[in-house]
């Protein structure tokens, strides 16, 4: 699967996907989650993911525990997986 394919399926640009894989959240990715860039970046940086936890129906403390267990790349993978399965904005 190419960056193009991933981006098309996730409904964001190739730049957004490349940035995400580097651990950086773009505005377009954040908008798919109806969150701010800071909300998602907190999760990647292993800070309190309150807004993301609320969106996913998971206690922020549990989400933070998961983040610590699967590391930065796991956090990026979770966000990418949510984008690809359209679990973020109902589209």
N, CA, C and O atoms as a CHARMM CRD file, in Angstrom:
* protein
*
  364
    1    1 UNK  N      0.84700  -1.17000   0.00000 PROA 1      0.00000
    2    1 UNK  CA     0.00000   0.00000   0.00000 PROA 1      0.00000
    3    1 UNK  C      0.89900   1.24100   0.00000 PROA 1      0.00000
    4    1 UNK  O      1.81400   1.34900   0.81600 PROA 1      0.00000
    5    2 UNK  N      0.63900   2.15500  -0.89600 PROA 2      0.00000
    6    2 UNK  CA     1.45500   3.36200  -1.02600 PROA 2      0.00000
    7    2 UNK  C      0.92400   4.47600  -0.11900 PROA 2      0.00000
    8    2 UNK  O     -0.17300   4.38400   0.43200 PROA 2      0.00000
    9    3 UNK  N      1.73800   5.53700   0.02000 PROA 3      0.00000
   10    3 UNK  CA     1.27000   6.71300   0.75700 PROA 3      0.00000
   11    3 UNK  C     -0.01100   7.24500   0.12600 PROA 3      0.00000
   12    3 UNK  O     -0.93300   7.66300   0.82700 PROA 3      0.00000
   13    4 UNK  N     -0.06100   7.22600  -1.18200 PROA 4      0.00000
   14    4 UNK  CA    -1.25200   7.69800  -1.88500 PROA 4      0.00000
   15    4 UNK  C     -2.48300   6.89200  -1.47600 PROA 4      0.00000
   16    4 UNK  O     -3.52700   7.46300  -1.16000 PROA 4      0.00000
   17    5 UNK  N     -2.36000   5.58100  -1.48300 PROA 5      0.00000
   18    5 UNK  CA    -3.48200   4.71500  -1.11200 PROA 5      0.00000
   19    5 UNK  C     -3.92000   4.94600   0.32800 PROA 5      0.00000
   20    5 UNK  O     -5.11200   5.04200   0.62000 PROA 5      0.00000
   21    6 UNK  N     -2.95300   5.03300   1.21300 PROA 6      0.00000
   22    6 UNK  CA    -3.26000   5.26300   2.63000 PROA 6      0.00000
   23    6 UNK  C     -3.95600   6.60300   2.79700 PROA 6      0.00000
   24    6 UNK  O     -4.97400   6.70700   3.48000 PROA 6      0.00000
   25    7 UNK  N     -3.39300   7.63200   2.16200 PROA 7      0.00000
   26    7 UNK  CA    -3.96800   8.98000   2.27500 PROA 7      0.00000
   27    7 UNK  C     -5.38600   9.02000   1.71700 PROA 7      0.00000
   28    7 UNK  O     -6.28000   9.61700   2.31600 PROA 7      0.00000
   29    8 UNK  N     -5.58300   8.39000   0.58300 PROA 8      0.00000
   30    8 UNK  CA    -6.91700   8.39200  -0.01700 PROA 8      0.00000
   31    8 UNK  C     -7.92200   7.68600   0.89200 PROA 8      0.00000
   32    8 UNK  O     -9.03000   8.18200   1.09200 PROA 8      0.00000
   33    9 UNK  N     -7.54600   6.54600   1.43600 PROA 9      0.00000
   34    9 UNK  CA    -8.44200   5.81600   2.34100 PROA 9      0.00000
   35    9 UNK  C     -8.69000   6.57300   3.64000 PROA 9      0.00000
   36    9 UNK  O     -9.78000   6.49400   4.20700 PROA 9      0.00000
   37   10 UNK  N     -7.68900   7.30200   4.11200 PROA 10     0.00000
   38   10 UNK  CA    -7.81900   8.04900   5.36300 PROA 10     0.00000
   39   10 UNK  C     -8.45300   9.42400   5.16300 PROA 10     0.00000
   40   10 UNK  O     -8.76400  10.12400   6.12700 PROA 10     0.00000
   41   11 UNK  N     -8.64000   9.79800   3.90000 PROA 11     0.00000
   42   11 UNK  CA    -9.24700  11.09300   3.55400 PROA 11     0.00000
   43   11 UNK  C     -8.42400  12.28000   4.03600 PROA 11     0.00000
   44   11 UNK  O     -8.96100  13.28700   4.49600 PROA 11     0.00000
   45   12 UNK  N     -7.10700  12.13600   3.91800 PROA 12     0.00000
   46   12 UNK  CA    -6.16600  13.22500   4.19900 PROA 12     0.00000
   47   12 UNK  C     -5.11500  13.19200   3.09700 PROA 12     0.00000
   48   12 UNK  O     -5.15300  12.31500   2.23400 PROA 12     0.00000
   49   13 UNK  N     -4.18300  14.13000   3.11600 PROA 13     0.00000
   50   13 UNK  CA    -3.15400  14.17700   2.08000 PROA 13     0.00000
   51   13 UNK  C     -1.98900  13.24100   2.39900 PROA 13     0.00000
   52   13 UNK  O     -1.84100  12.76100   3.52200 PROA 13     0.00000
   53   14 UNK  N     -1.17200  12.99900   1.38100 PROA 14     0.00000
   54   14 UNK  CA     0.03200  12.20100   1.58700 PROA 14     0.00000
   55   14 UNK  C      0.95500  12.88100   2.60100 PROA 14     0.00000
   56   14 UNK  O      1.58800  12.21600   3.42100 PROA 14     0.00000
   57   15 UNK  N      1.02000  14.20700   2.53600 PROA 15     0.00000
   58   15 UNK  CA     1.82400  14.95900   3.50500 PROA 15     0.00000
   59   15 UNK  C      1.34900  14.67500   4.93000 PROA 15     0.00000
   60   15 UNK  O      2.16100  14.49300   5.83700 PROA 15     0.00000
   61   16 UNK  N      0.03600  14.64000   5.11900 PROA 16     0.00000
   62   16 UNK  CA    -0.53000  14.37400   6.44800 PROA 16     0.00000
   63   16 UNK  C     -0.10700  12.99300   6.94800 PROA 16     0.00000
   64   16 UNK  O      0.21800  12.82800   8.12400 PROA 16     0.00000
   65   17 UNK  N     -0.11100  12.01100   6.06000 PROA 17     0.00000
   66   17 UNK  CA     0.28800  10.65300   6.43800 PROA 17     0.00000
   67   17 UNK  C      1.76800  10.60700   6.77900 PROA 17     0.00000
   68   17 UNK  O      2.15600  10.01600   7.78700 PROA 17     0.00000
   69   18 UNK  N      2.59200  11.22300   5.95300 PROA 18     0.00000
   70   18 UNK  CA     4.03300  11.24000   6.21900 PROA 18     0.00000
   71   18 UNK  C      4.33200  11.94600   7.53700 PROA 18     0.00000
   72   18 UNK  O      5.17500  11.49300   8.31100 PROA 18     0.00000
   73   19 UNK  N      3.64300  13.05100   7.79200 PROA 19     0.00000
   74   19 UNK  CA     3.82900  13.77100   9.05700 PROA 19     0.00000
   75   19 UNK  C      3.41300  12.90900  10.23700 PROA 19     0.00000
   76   19 UNK  O      4.11200  12.85600  11.24900 PROA 19     0.00000
   77   20 UNK  N      2.28000  12.23600  10.11000 PROA 20     0.00000
   78   20 UNK  CA     1.80300  11.36200  11.17400 PROA 20     0.00000
   79   20 UNK  C      2.81600  10.25600  11.45800 PROA 20     0.00000
   80   20 UNK  O      3.10200   9.96300  12.61900 PROA 20     0.00000
   81   21 UNK  N      3.35400   9.64700  10.42200 PROA 21     0.00000
   82   21 UNK  CA     4.33100   8.58300  10.61900 PROA 21     0.00000
   83   21 UNK  C      5.60100   9.08800  11.29600 PROA 21     0.00000
   84   21 UNK  O      6.32600   8.31400  11.92100 PROA 21     0.00000
   85   22 UNK  N      5.86900  10.39100  11.17200 PROA 22     0.00000
   86   22 UNK  CA     6.99400  11.02000  11.87700 PROA 22     0.00000
   87   22 UNK  C      6.60900  11.45100  13.29200 PROA 22     0.00000
   88   22 UNK  O      7.44700  11.95300  14.04100 PROA 22     0.00000
   89   23 UNK  N      5.32800  11.25300  13.65900 PROA 23     0.00000
   90   23 UNK  CA     4.86200  11.61200  14.98800 PROA 23     0.00000
   91   23 UNK  C      4.32400  13.02100  15.10800 PROA 23     0.00000
   92   23 UNK  O      4.14200  13.52800  16.21500 PROA 23     0.00000
   93   24 UNK  N      4.06600  13.66400  13.96800 PROA 24     0.00000
   94   24 UNK  CA     3.52900  15.02500  13.96000 PROA 24     0.00000
   95   24 UNK  C      2.09600  15.01500  13.43900 PROA 24     0.00000
   96   24 UNK  O      1.79600  14.39400  12.42000 PROA 24     0.00000
   97   25 UNK  N      1.22900  15.70300  14.14500 PROA 25     0.00000
   98   25 UNK  CA    -0.17800  15.78500  13.76800 PROA 25     0.00000
   99   25 UNK  C     -0.40600  17.05100  12.95800 PROA 25     0.00000
  100   25 UNK  O     -0.01800  18.14000  13.38000 PROA 25     0.00000
  101   26 UNK  N     -1.02800  16.91200  11.81000 PROA 26     0.00000
  102   26 UNK  CA    -1.39600  18.08600  11.02100 PROA 26     0.00000
  103   26 UNK  C     -2.81500  18.51800  11.37900 PROA 26     0.00000
  104   26 UNK  O     -3.56600  17.77800  12.01500 PROA 26     0.00000
  105   27 UNK  N     -3.15900  19.71400  10.96300 PROA 27     0.00000
  106   27 UNK  CA    -4.49600  20.23400  11.22500 PROA 27     0.00000
  107   27 UNK  C     -5.55800  19.35200  10.56200 PROA 27     0.00000
  108   27 UNK  O     -6.62500  19.12800  11.13300 PROA 27     0.00000
  109   28 UNK  N     -5.26600  18.85600   9.36500 PROA 28     0.00000
  110   28 UNK  CA    -6.23300  18.03500   8.64400 PROA 28     0.00000
  111   28 UNK  C     -6.52700  16.73000   9.38300 PROA 28     0.00000
  112   28 UNK  O     -7.67600  16.29300   9.45000 PROA 28     0.00000
  113   29 UNK  N     -5.49400  16.11800   9.93100 PROA 29     0.00000
  114   29 UNK  CA    -5.69800  14.88900  10.71200 PROA 29     0.00000
  115   29 UNK  C     -6.52100  15.20800  11.95200 PROA 29     0.00000
  116   29 UNK  O     -7.46600  14.48500  12.26900 PROA 29     0.00000
  117   30 UNK  N     -6.18000  16.26600  12.64600 PROA 30     0.00000
  118   30 UNK  CA    -6.92100  16.65400  13.85200 PROA 30     0.00000
  119   30 UNK  C     -8.39100  16.91300  13.52900 PROA 30     0.00000
  120   30 UNK  O     -9.27900  16.53800  14.29600 PROA 30     0.00000
  121   31 UNK  N     -8.63800  17.54800  12.40500 PROA 31     0.00000
  122   31 UNK  CA   -10.02400  17.83500  12.02000 PROA 31     0.00000
  123   31 UNK  C    -10.83500  16.56700  11.77200 PROA 31     0.00000
  124   31 UNK  O    -12.03900  16.54600  12.02600 PROA 31     0.00000
  125   32 UNK  N    -10.19600  15.52200  11.28200 PROA 32     0.00000
  126   32 UNK  CA   -10.91000  14.24500  11.10300 PROA 32     0.00000
  127   32 UNK  C    -11.39500  13.70500  12.44500 PROA 32     0.00000
  128   32 UNK  O    -12.41700  13.02200  12.51600 PROA 32     0.00000
  129   33 UNK  N    -10.65600  14.01500  13.50300 PROA 33     0.00000
  130   33 UNK  CA   -11.02700  13.56600  14.84000 PROA 33     0.00000
  131   33 UNK  C    -11.91800  14.57800  15.55800 PROA 33     0.00000
  132   33 UNK  O    -12.37700  14.32600  16.67200 PROA 33     0.00000
  133   34 UNK  N    -12.15800  15.70500  14.92800 PROA 34     0.00000
  134   34 UNK  CA   -12.83900  16.83900  15.55600 PROA 34     0.00000
  135   34 UNK  C    -12.16600  17.23500  16.86200 PROA 34     0.00000
  136   34 UNK  O    -12.82700  17.58500  17.83900 PROA 34     0.00000
  137   35 UNK  N    -10.84100  17.17200  16.85900 PROA 35     0.00000
  138   35 UNK  CA   -10.01800  17.57300  17.99900 PROA 35     0.00000
  139   35 UNK  C     -8.99400  18.59500  17.52900 PROA 35     0.00000
  140   35 UNK  O     -8.87800  18.86000  16.33300 PROA 35     0.00000
  141   36 UNK  N     -8.26100  19.16200  18.46000 PROA 36     0.00000
  142   36 UNK  CA    -7.17700  20.06300  18.08600 PROA 36     0.00000
  143   36 UNK  C     -5.90300  19.25500  17.84600 PROA 36     0.00000
  144   36 UNK  O     -5.78500  18.11100  18.28400 PROA 36     0.00000
  145   37 UNK  N     -4.96600  19.86500  17.15100 PROA 37     0.00000
  146   37 UNK  CA    -3.66300  19.22100  16.94700 PROA 37     0.00000
  147   37 UNK  C     -3.04200  18.89800  18.29400 PROA 37     0.00000
  148   37 UNK  O     -2.45500  17.83300  18.47900 PROA 37     0.00000
  149   38 UNK  N     -3.17300  19.81500  19.22300 PROA 38     0.00000
  150   38 UNK  CA    -2.59500  19.63600  20.56000 PROA 38     0.00000
  151   38 UNK  C     -3.17800  18.42200  21.26700 PROA 38     0.00000
  152   38 UNK  O     -2.45200  17.68600  21.93600 PROA 38     0.00000
  153   39 UNK  N     -4.48500  18.20500  21.12600 PROA 39     0.00000
  154   39 UNK  CA    -5.13600  17.04900  21.76700 PROA 39     0.00000
  155   39 UNK  C     -4.49200  15.74400  21.31300 PROA 39     0.00000
  156   39 UNK  O     -4.19100  14.87700  22.13400 PROA 39     0.00000
  157   40 UNK  N     -4.28300  15.60300  20.01500 PROA 40     0.00000
  158   40 UNK  CA    -3.69700  14.37200  19.48500 PROA 40     0.00000
  159   40 UNK  C     -2.19500  14.30200  19.74900 PROA 40     0.00000
  160   40 UNK  O     -1.65400  13.23000  20.02100 PROA 40     0.00000
  161   41 UNK  N     -1.52800  15.45500  19.66700 PROA 41     0.00000
  162   41 UNK  CA    -0.09000  15.47500  19.90800 PROA 41     0.00000
  163   41 UNK  C      0.21200  15.06900  21.34700 PROA 41     0.00000
  164   41 UNK  O      1.23500  14.43700  21.60900 PROA 41     0.00000
  165   42 UNK  N     -0.66400  15.42400  22.27500 PROA 42     0.00000
  166   42 UNK  CA    -0.48300  15.01800  23.67400 PROA 42     0.00000
  167   42 UNK  C     -0.42600  13.50200  23.79700 PROA 42     0.00000
  168   42 UNK  O      0.38600  12.96900  24.55200 PROA 42     0.00000
  169   43 UNK  N     -1.26900  12.81800  23.07100 PROA 43     0.00000
  170   43 UNK  CA    -1.28000  11.36300  23.11900 PROA 43     0.00000
  171   43 UNK  C      0.04600  10.80700  22.59400 PROA 43     0.00000
  172   43 UNK  O      0.62800   9.90800  23.20000 PROA 43     0.00000
  173   44 UNK  N      0.51000  11.33200  21.49200 PROA 44     0.00000
  174   44 UNK  CA     1.77700  10.85800  20.93100 PROA 44     0.00000
  175   44 UNK  C      2.93600  11.15400  21.87900 PROA 44     0.00000
  176   44 UNK  O      3.85400  10.34300  22.00300 PROA 44     0.00000
  177   45 UNK  N      2.90500  12.30200  22.54600 PROA 45     0.00000
  178   45 UNK  CA     3.99400  12.68800  23.46500 PROA 45     0.00000
  179   45 UNK  C      3.87300  12.03000  24.83700 PROA 45     0.00000
  180   45 UNK  O      4.69100  12.29200  25.71800 PROA 45     0.00000
  181   46 UNK  N      2.88000  11.19300  25.02600 PROA 46     0.00000
  182   46 UNK  CA     2.64800  10.49700  26.29500 PROA 46     0.00000
  183   46 UNK  C      2.24500  11.46500  27.40700 PROA 46     0.00000
  184   46 UNK  O      2.69100  11.35800  28.54900 PROA 46     0.00000
  185   47 UNK  N      1.39000  12.40600  27.03000 PROA 47     0.00000
  186   47 UNK  CA     0.80800  13.32500  27.99600 PROA 47     0.00000
  187   47 UNK  C     -0.66700  12.97100  28.14100 PROA 47     0.00000
  188   47 UNK  O     -1.15400  12.06300  27.46700 PROA 47     0.00000
  189   48 UNK  N     -1.36600  13.66300  28.99300 PROA 48     0.00000
  190   48 UNK  CA    -2.76100  13.33700  29.27200 PROA 48     0.00000
  191   48 UNK  C     -3.63200  13.46500  28.02300 PROA 48     0.00000
  192   48 UNK  O     -3.80500  14.56300  27.49400 PROA 48     0.00000
  193   49 UNK  N     -4.18000  12.34100  27.55100 PROA 49     0.00000
  194   49 UNK  CA    -4.99500  12.35100  26.32900 PROA 49     0.00000
  195   49 UNK  C     -6.48600  12.50000  26.62400 PROA 49     0.00000
  196   49 UNK  O     -7.29300  11.71200  26.13100 PROA 49     0.00000
  197   50 UNK  N     -6.86400  13.50600  27.42600 PROA 50     0.00000
  198   50 UNK  CA    -8.24500  13.61500  27.88700 PROA 50     0.00000
  199   50 UNK  C     -9.24600  13.64200  26.72400 PROA 50     0.00000
  200   50 UNK  O    -10.18300  12.84400  26.69300 PROA 50     0.00000
  201   51 UNK  N     -9.04900  14.55000  25.78000 PROA 51     0.00000
  202   51 UNK  CA   -10.02500  14.71100  24.69800 PROA 51     0.00000
  203   51 UNK  C    -10.10600  13.46300  23.81100 PROA 51     0.00000
  204   51 UNK  O    -11.19900  13.06000  23.41400 PROA 51     0.00000
  205   52 UNK  N     -8.97000  12.85500  23.49900 PROA 52     0.00000
  206   52 UNK  CA    -8.98500  11.64100  22.68500 PROA 52     0.00000
  207   52 UNK  C     -9.65900  10.50100  23.44400 PROA 52     0.00000
  208   52 UNK  O    -10.43500   9.74400  22.86200 PROA 52     0.00000
  209   53 UNK  N     -9.37200  10.37600  24.72500 PROA 53     0.00000
  210   53 UNK  CA   -10.02600   9.35200  25.53700 PROA 53     0.00000
  211   53 UNK  C    -11.53100   9.52600  25.55400 PROA 53     0.00000
  212   53 UNK  O    -12.28600   8.56200  25.43100 PROA 53     0.00000
  213   54 UNK  N    -11.95700  10.77700  25.70900 PROA 54     0.00000
  214   54 UNK  CA   -13.39400  11.07000  25.70400 PROA 54     0.00000
  215   54 UNK  C    -14.01500  10.68100  24.36600 PROA 54     0.00000
  216   54 UNK  O    -15.08000  10.06500  24.32800 PROA 54     0.00000
  217   55 UNK  N    -13.34900  11.04000  23.26800 PROA 55     0.00000
  218   55 UNK  CA   -13.85300  10.72500  21.93500 PROA 55     0.00000
  219   55 UNK  C    -13.98800   9.21700  21.72700 PROA 55     0.00000
  220   55 UNK  O    -14.95100   8.75500  21.11500 PROA 55     0.00000
  221   56 UNK  N    -13.02700   8.45700  22.23500 PROA 56     0.00000
  222   56 UNK  CA   -13.01900   7.01100  22.04500 PROA 56     0.00000
  223   56 UNK  C    -13.80400   6.25700  23.11500 PROA 56     0.00000
  224   56 UNK  O    -13.97700   5.04200  23.01900 PROA 56     0.00000
  225   57 UNK  N    -14.27600   6.97100  24.12900 PROA 57     0.00000
  226   57 UNK  CA   -15.02500   6.32300  25.20500 PROA 57     0.00000
  227   57 UNK  C    -14.13300   5.53300  26.14000 PROA 57     0.00000
  228   57 UNK  O    -14.56100   4.53500  26.72000 PROA 57     0.00000
  229   58 UNK  N    -12.89200   5.97600  26.28800 PROA 58     0.00000
  230   58 UNK  CA   -11.91200   5.31200  27.14700 PROA 58     0.00000
  231   58 UNK  C    -11.45200   6.32700  28.18800 PROA 58     0.00000
  232   58 UNK  O    -11.20400   7.48700  27.86100 PROA 58     0.00000
  233   59 UNK  N    -11.34000   5.90000  29.42000 PROA 59     0.00000
  234   59 UNK  CA   -10.82900   6.79300  30.45800 PROA 59     0.00000
  235   59 UNK  C     -9.43500   7.26000  30.05600 PROA 59     0.00000
  236   59 UNK  O     -8.61800   6.44500  29.62800 PROA 59     0.00000
  237   60 UNK  N     -9.14400   8.55200  30.18200 PROA 60     0.00000
  238   60 UNK  CA    -7.82400   9.06000  29.81000 PROA 60     0.00000
  239   60 UNK  C     -6.67800   8.30500  30.48400 PROA 60     0.00000
  240   60 UNK  O     -5.63200   8.09400  29.87000 PROA 60     0.00000
  241   61 UNK  N     -6.86500   7.90300  31.72600 PROA 61     0.00000
  242   61 UNK  CA    -5.80500   7.17300  32.42100 PROA 61     0.00000
  243   61 UNK  C     -5.54700   5.81600  31.76800 PROA 61     0.00000
  244   61 UNK  O     -4.40200   5.37300  31.68300 PROA 61     0.00000
  245   62 UNK  N     -6.62100   5.15400  31.30300 PROA 62     0.00000
  246   62 UNK  CA    -6.46600   3.86200  30.61600 PROA 62     0.00000
  247   62 UNK  C     -5.79400   4.04500  29.25800 PROA 62     0.00000
  248   62 UNK  O     -4.94900   3.24300  28.86100 PROA 62     0.00000
  249   63 UNK  N     -6.17500   5.10300  28.55400 PROA 63     0.00000
  250   63 UNK  CA    -5.56700   5.38400  27.26300 PROA 63     0.00000
  251   63 UNK  C     -4.08400   5.72100  27.42300 PROA 63     0.00000
  252   63 UNK  O     -3.25700   5.30800  26.60900 PROA 63     0.00000
  253   64 UNK  N     -3.75700   6.46400  28.46300 PROA 64     0.00000
  254   64 UNK  CA    -2.36500   6.79300  28.73300 PROA 64     0.00000
  255   64 UNK  C     -1.56900   5.53800  29.08000 PROA 64     0.00000
  256   64 UNK  O     -0.41500   5.40500  28.67200 PROA 64     0.00000
  257   65 UNK  N     -2.16800   4.62800  29.82100 PROA 65     0.00000
  258   65 UNK  CA    -1.50700   3.35200  30.13000 PROA 65     0.00000
  259   65 UNK  C     -1.24000   2.57600  28.84400 PROA 65     0.00000
  260   65 UNK  O     -0.14800   2.03600  28.66200 PROA 65     0.00000
  261   66 UNK  N     -2.22100   2.51600  27.95600 PROA 66     0.00000
  262   66 UNK  CA    -2.02300   1.85400  26.66500 PROA 66     0.00000
  263   66 UNK  C     -0.90800   2.53100  25.88200 PROA 66     0.00000
  264   66 UNK  O     -0.06400   1.86100  25.28500 PROA 66     0.00000
  265   67 UNK  N     -0.90700   3.85400  25.88600 PROA 67     0.00000
  266   67 UNK  CA     0.12400   4.60500  25.16300 PROA 67     0.00000
  267   67 UNK  C      1.51300   4.22200  25.67100 PROA 67     0.00000
  268   67 UNK  O      2.43700   4.01700  24.88300 PROA 67     0.00000
  269   68 UNK  N      1.64800   4.12800  26.97300 PROA 68     0.00000
  270   68 UNK  CA     2.94900   3.77100  27.55900 PROA 68     0.00000
  271   68 UNK  C      3.34900   2.35000  27.18100 PROA 68     0.00000
  272   68 UNK  O      4.52900   2.06900  26.97100 PROA 68     0.00000
  273   69 UNK  N      2.38100   1.46700  27.09600 PROA 69     0.00000
  274   69 UNK  CA     2.66800   0.07600  26.75900 PROA 69     0.00000
  275   69 UNK  C      3.07900  -0.10300  25.30700 PROA 69     0.00000
  276   69 UNK  O      3.99300  -0.87500  25.01900 PROA 69     0.00000
  277   70 UNK  N      2.41700   0.60100  24.37700 PROA 70     0.00000
  278   70 UNK  CA     2.76600   0.37100  22.97900 PROA 70     0.00000
  279   70 UNK  C      3.64500   1.43600  22.35700 PROA 70     0.00000
  280   70 UNK  O      3.91000   1.38000  21.15600 PROA 70     0.00000
  281   71 UNK  N      4.10700   2.40600  23.13500 PROA 71     0.00000
  282   71 UNK  CA     5.11000   3.35000  22.66400 PROA 71     0.00000
  283   71 UNK  C      4.60800   4.34700  21.63500 PROA 71     0.00000
  284   71 UNK  O      3.44000   4.35200  21.24800 PROA 71     0.00000
  285   72 UNK  N      5.53800   5.19000  21.20900 PROA 72     0.00000
  286   72 UNK  CA     5.19500   6.25500  20.26300 PROA 72     0.00000
  287   72 UNK  C      4.69700   5.69400  18.93900 PROA 72     0.00000
  288   72 UNK  O      3.69000   6.16700  18.41300 PROA 72     0.00000
  289   73 UNK  N      5.38000   4.69900  18.39400 PROA 73     0.00000
  290   73 UNK  CA     4.95500   4.13700  17.10900 PROA 73     0.00000
  291   73 UNK  C      3.59000   3.45900  17.22500 PROA 73     0.00000
  292   73 UNK  O      2.80200   3.47300  16.27900 PROA 73     0.00000
  293   74 UNK  N      3.31900   2.87400  18.36800 PROA 74     0.00000
  294   74 UNK  CA     1.99800   2.28800  18.59000 PROA 74     0.00000
  295   74 UNK  C      0.91700   3.34700  18.64100 PROA 74     0.00000
  296   74 UNK  O     -0.18900   3.13500  18.14300 PROA 74     0.00000
  297   75 UNK  N      1.23100   4.49600  19.24300 PROA 75     0.00000
  298   75 UNK  CA     0.27500   5.60600  19.30000 PROA 75     0.00000
  299   75 UNK  C     -0.01400   6.11400  17.89100 PROA 75     0.00000
  300   75 UNK  O     -1.16500   6.36900  17.53500 PROA 75     0.00000
  301   76 UNK  N      1.04100   6.25700  17.09800 PROA 76     0.00000
  302   76 UNK  CA     0.87600   6.67800  15.70700 PROA 76     0.00000
  303   76 UNK  C      0.04300   5.64400  14.95000 PROA 76     0.00000
  304   76 UNK  O     -0.84200   6.00700  14.17600 PROA 76     0.00000
  305   77 UNK  N      0.31900   4.37200  15.16700 PROA 77     0.00000
  306   77 UNK  CA    -0.43500   3.31000  14.51200 PROA 77     0.00000
  307   77 UNK  C     -1.90400   3.32000  14.88400 PROA 77     0.00000
  308   77 UNK  O     -2.76300   3.08400  14.03400 PROA 77     0.00000
  309   78 UNK  N     -2.20200   3.59100  16.15100 PROA 78     0.00000
  310   78 UNK  CA    -3.59200   3.66800  16.58200 PROA 78     0.00000
  311   78 UNK  C     -4.31100   4.80400  15.86600 PROA 78     0.00000
  312   78 UNK  O     -5.42300   4.62500  15.36900 PROA 78     0.00000
  313   79 UNK  N     -3.68200   5.96100  15.81400 PROA 79     0.00000
  314   79 UNK  CA    -4.29700   7.10700  15.13800 PROA 79     0.00000
  315   79 UNK  C     -4.49200   6.80400  13.65800 PROA 79     0.00000
  316   79 UNK  O     -5.55300   7.09200  13.10400 PROA 79     0.00000
  317   80 UNK  N     -3.48600   6.22900  13.01600 PROA 80     0.00000
  318   80 UNK  CA    -3.60700   5.87700  11.60800 PROA 80     0.00000
  319   80 UNK  C     -4.70900   4.84000  11.39800 PROA 80     0.00000
  320   80 UNK  O     -5.49000   4.94900  10.45300 PROA 80     0.00000
  321   81 UNK  N     -4.77700   3.85300  12.25900 PROA 81     0.00000
  322   81 UNK  CA    -5.82300   2.83400  12.15500 PROA 81     0.00000
  323   81 UNK  C     -7.21200   3.43000  12.29200 PROA 81     0.00000
  324   81 UNK  O     -8.12900   3.05400  11.56100 PROA 81     0.00000
  325   82 UNK  N     -7.36800   4.34900  13.21700 PROA 82     0.00000
  326   82 UNK  CA    -8.66800   5.01000  13.37000 PROA 82     0.00000
  327   82 UNK  C     -9.03500   5.81100  12.12900 PROA 82     0.00000
  328   82 UNK  O    -10.18800   5.81500  11.70000 PROA 82     0.00000
  329   83 UNK  N     -8.04100   6.49100  11.55500 PROA 83     0.00000
  330   83 UNK  CA    -8.30500   7.22900  10.31700 PROA 83     0.00000
  331   83 UNK  C     -8.73700   6.29700   9.19700 PROA 83     0.00000
  332   83 UNK  O     -9.66800   6.60400   8.45200 PROA 83     0.00000
  333   84 UNK  N     -8.07200   5.17100   9.07800 PROA 84     0.00000
  334   84 UNK  CA    -8.36400   4.24100   7.98300 PROA 84     0.00000
  335   84 UNK  C     -9.68100   3.51300   8.15600 PROA 84     0.00000
  336   84 UNK  O    -10.29100   3.10500   7.16800 PROA 84     0.00000
  337   85 UNK  N    -10.13000   3.34100   9.37300 PROA 85     0.00000
  338   85 UNK  CA   -11.39400   2.64500   9.58700 PROA 85     0.00000
  339   85 UNK  C    -12.55800   3.59800   9.77800 PROA 85     0.00000
  340   85 UNK  O    -13.67200   3.17700  10.08800 PROA 85     0.00000
  341   86 UNK  N    -12.29400   4.89100   9.59100 PROA 86     0.00000
  342   86 UNK  CA   -13.33800   5.93400   9.65400 PROA 86     0.00000
  343   86 UNK  C    -14.05800   5.91200  11.00100 PROA 86     0.00000
  344   86 UNK  O    -15.26700   6.13900  11.06600 PROA 86     0.00000
  345   87 UNK  N    -13.33300   5.64500  12.04900 PROA 87     0.00000
  346   87 UNK  CA   -13.93800   5.63600  13.38300 PROA 87     0.00000
  347   87 UNK  C    -13.90400   7.01100  14.03200 PROA 87     0.00000
  348   87 UNK  O    -14.19000   7.13700  15.22300 PROA 87     0.00000
  349   88 UNK  N    -13.56000   8.04100  13.27300 PROA 88     0.00000
  350   88 UNK  CA   -13.37400   9.33300  13.90200 PROA 88     0.00000
  351   88 UNK  C    -14.41200  10.38300  13.54900 PROA 88     0.00000
  352   88 UNK  O    -14.75200  11.21000  14.39500 PROA 88     0.00000
  353   89 UNK  N    -14.92100  10.37600  12.33500 PROA 89     0.00000
  354   89 UNK  CA   -15.88700  11.40800  11.99800 PROA 89     0.00000
  355   89 UNK  C    -17.14800  10.86800  11.34400 PROA 89     0.00000
  356   89 UNK  O    -17.96300  11.62800  10.82100 PROA 89     0.00000
  357   90 UNK  N    -17.30000   9.56800  11.37800 PROA 90     0.00000
  358   90 UNK  CA   -18.50000   8.96000  10.84700 PROA 90     0.00000
  359   90 UNK  C    -18.56700   8.85700   9.33700 PROA 90     0.00000
  360   90 UNK  O    -19.57800   8.42600   8.78300 PROA 90     0.00000
  361   91 UNK  N    -17.48000   9.25500   8.65900 PROA 91     0.00000
  362   91 UNK  CA   -17.51700   9.17700   7.18900 PROA 91     0.00000
  363   91 UNK  C    -16.96500   7.86500   6.69400 PROA 91     0.00000
  364   91 UNK  O    -16.92000   7.62900   5.48700 PROA 91     0.00000
